[in-house]
Structures are given as structure tokens and as C-alpha cells.
Amino acid sequence: MTGLEVDIAGIRMRNPTMLASGILNETGRSMVDVAKAGAGAVVTKSVGLEPREGHPNPCIVELKCGLINAMGLPNPGIDAYLEEVAFAQNGGVPVIGSVFGGSEEEIAEVAKRMASAGVAAVELNLSCPHAEGLGAEIGSTPDRVKRICGAVKASVEVPVFAKLTPNTSSIVSLASAAEEGGADGVVAINTLRAMAICPELGRPILSNRFGGLSGEAVRAVGVRCVYEIFDTVTVPIIGVGGVTTSKDALEYIMAGATAVQMGTAVWSDGPGVFSDVCDGIGKFMNANGYESVEEMKGIAHR
Ligand SMILES: Cc1cc2nc3c(=O)[nH]c(=O)nc-3n(C[C@H](O)[C@H](O)[C@H](O)COP(=O)(O)O)c2cc1C
């Protein structure tokens, strides 16, 4: 592996950046646009078995340091979404299908249908903090995480990545459980459970009251999670949370991430962030004598 190229569970990426689930991935066309803008891979929106409306507005609050969202996993259902997933492959970069469900069996079934659209891997959303009976509500105990990963591994041939919640006393236990269940990689982190209150109205801003915090505000938490997980699991780690610049991406890589995802930065700055971050990583490598991203992975543990 040379230069910016990385390999995650056998998936070759031209650079270590990916579009995170939930931003600019509603349509195949928007995912192609993000690939053309420079992302090394794109993750789809999280989809379930049946269509879901999500939470009513307001479902996003903008803060100085990021966003709080309580979208509530709106999606058209896996069968209707498959044509978008197939179209996304025209971007020429690996497409990773994000899925969720309320039980092991349901998640395994959605993953199987997602895999039928030719995705390079599936990402299990075990971490959304604002959807009843889904996401973090079923992904917060190691035993359940292990069983879900095991069920999905038995139903698909492609690599399986488990996206973990930071809203726990030990994300390391969840990562170990995912590895024991057969996951080929872990993704850390999803959003941190949060809320905002409007003093004039004297009530929470989000219709769901609680949402998930993302962006700059969560980066230090994400980096800490990746660093801790790297000490314990052997499968690749994908770092996510607050990556906006190449320095942010390098923090995650040096903590132990093989690649990083970006969501809120794409929302605020547009898809140009992918090439900006990659250019910055390349310049840093040249200036500091690194020949590959792999060489920098985890060096903060020395
Ligand atoms: C508006 C919005 C929607 C999101 N939707 C999803 C989703 O459908 N599935 C998922 O796994 N994560 C979802 N996330 C979480 C992101 O993928 C990511 O884990 C988190 O925002 C932290 O990364 P960031 O700071 O780069 O945004 C969403 C985040 C935002 C801001």
C-alpha cells in the first residue's frame, strides 16, 4: 500500500476518506457526486426493512460546534432504496450499505437485501441515539452486539462493519463483542445523545426532545474511542466524528483508524472537504517522511 491508498478488510480505497451515513446519501446521484468530489468510499443512508417517516420537524439544531439531529432514521425501505445503491456504484468507489433493524433477524434480512445490490460491505447502525427500539437501543450491550454481528455474518458474503455508540461506559466492550461476533471492522463513533432548549419557548427545540450531537464538538470523544478500541481489537477501525480538516483525520489515523468518515463537515462545507482533507494528508506525509497512511496508523500508541 503506497501513498493515500488504504485497504479495509480487503476493500481497496484510493484514499482514507468516506462519506458518513446520513449526509448527502439519499440518492444514488448525490453519492456519485460525493465520489467525484474525492471521497475514497461512500456509505449509504441507513435503511430498514420497511419505509419510515422519521421524526417531525424540527429535527436539526445548528450549534457553533456542530449539529444535534433527531432525524429518526427516515428512509424509503430497503427494497425501494436498492436502485439508489446500484446507481451509487457509478461513482467508481466502494459503496458501503448502512442498515438497521429491531432484531438480529431483521438486521440480517436487510443486510442480505443490501448485499444483493453489489455493495462492497455492510455497515450495521447499532448506534443511532434517537430511534425507539433501534440503533443504540439494541446496540448498547456486548451480548446483543455479538449476536447481531453473528446473524449478519451468516447472511452475507461481504465484510460487515459494526458502527458503535459512544453513549456507553465501555465502547471497548462493544468493539470486542463485535469482533467476537465476526465483524470485519468497527466504526466509531455515532452521535452523542444530546438536547437543546429554547429559553423563549421554555421547551426543547427538537420535536423528539433528544437527538445526537455531531461535528467539531465530538471529535475529541471519537479520537479517544478509536484510541481505546485500537488497544483491544485486531479488526480495522473506521474513525468518525468531527473530521473537518486533514489534521483531524490524522488524529484519528494516529489513534488507530485505517480510514475516516465525514458527515457534518460535508453538511457545512460541501463535498470539497474530501479533496481538501486528502491534499492536506498528502502534504503532511511529504513533509514528515511518511510513505503510506498505513505507516501512520496507531503511531500515537508508541
Ligand atoms: C443529519 C445527520 C443524519 C445522520 N444519519 C445517520 C444514519 O442514518 N445512520 C448512521 O449510522 N449515522 C447517521 N448519522 C451519524 C453520522 O454518520 C456520524 O456518525 C456522526 O454525525 C459523527 O460524524 P460527523 O461529526 O462527521 O458528522 C447522522 C448524522 C447527522 C448529522
The ligand as an SDF file (V2000), in Angstrom:
LIG
                    3D

 31 33  0  0  0  0  0  0  0  0999 V2000
  -28.2090   14.7660    9.8840 C   0  0  0  0  0  0  0  0  0  0  0  0
  -27.4810   13.5030   10.2910 C   0  0  0  0  0  0  0  0  0  0  0  0
  -28.0310   12.2740    9.9310 C   0  0  0  0  0  0  0  0  0  0  0  0
  -27.3690   11.0900   10.3020 C   0  0  0  0  0  0  0  0  0  0  0  0
  -27.9060    9.8930    9.9220 N   0  0  0  0  0  0  0  0  0  0  0  0
  -27.2460    8.7440   10.2150 C   0  0  0  0  0  0  0  0  0  0  0  0
  -27.7330    7.4880    9.7560 C   0  0  0  0  0  0  0  0  0  0  0  0
  -28.7600    7.4030    9.0440 O   0  0  0  0  0  0  0  0  0  0  0  0
  -27.0260    6.3810   10.0930 N   0  0  0  0  0  0  0  0  0  0  0  0
  -25.8740    6.4200   10.8450 C   0  0  0  0  0  0  0  0  0  0  0  0
  -25.2710    5.3680   11.1130 O   0  0  0  0  0  0  0  0  0  0  0  0
  -25.3860    7.6090   11.2730 N   0  0  0  0  0  0  0  0  0  0  0  0
  -26.0360    8.7450   10.9710 C   0  0  0  0  0  0  0  0  0  0  0  0
  -25.5170    9.9480   11.3850 N   0  0  0  0  0  0  0  0  0  0  0  0
  -24.2640    9.9530   12.1700 C   0  0  0  0  0  0  0  0  0  0  0  0
  -23.0490   10.1930   11.2530 C   0  0  0  0  0  0  0  0  0  0  0  0
  -22.9040    9.1640   10.3040 O   0  0  0  0  0  0  0  0  0  0  0  0
  -21.7550   10.2940   12.0920 C   0  0  0  0  0  0  0  0  0  0  0  0
  -21.5470    9.0760   12.7840 O   0  0  0  0  0  0  0  0  0  0  0  0
  -21.8060   11.4180   13.1050 C   0  0  0  0  0  0  0  0  0  0  0  0
  -22.5110   12.5310   12.6060 O   0  0  0  0  0  0  0  0  0  0  0  0
  -20.4170   11.8860   13.5240 C   0  0  0  0  0  0  0  0  0  0  0  0
  -19.6620   12.2870   12.3900 O   0  0  0  0  0  0  0  0  0  0  0  0
  -19.5640   13.8400   11.9020 P   0  0  0  0  0  0  0  0  0  0  0  0
  -19.1720   14.6410   13.0830 O   0  0  0  0  0  0  0  0  0  0  0  0
  -18.5350   13.7980   10.8150 O   0  0  0  0  0  0  0  0  0  0  0  0
  -20.9170   14.1970   11.4090 O   0  0  0  0  0  0  0  0  0  0  0  0
  -26.1610   11.1490   11.0340 C   0  0  0  0  0  0  0  0  0  0  0  0
  -25.6150   12.3880   11.3800 C   0  0  0  0  0  0  0  0  0  0  0  0
  -26.2530   13.5560   11.0050 C   0  0  0  0  0  0  0  0  0  0  0  0
  -25.6370   14.8730   11.3900 C   0  0  0  0  0  0  0  0  0  0  0  0
  1  2  1  0
  2  3  1  0
  2 30  2  0
  3  4  2  0
  4  5  1  0
  4 28  1  0
  5  6  2  0
  6  7  1  0
  6 13  1  0
  7  8  2  0
  7  9  1  0
  9 10  1  0
 10 11  2  0
 10 12  1  0
 12 13  2  0
 13 14  1  0
 14 15  1  0
 14 28  1  0
 15 16  1  0
 16 17  1  0
 16 18  1  0
 18 19  1  0
 18 20  1  0
 20 21  1  0
 20 22  1  0
 22 23  1  0
 23 24  1  0
 24 25  2  0
 24 26  1  0
 24 27  1  0
 28 29  2  0
 29 30  1  0
 30 31  1  0
M  END
$$$$
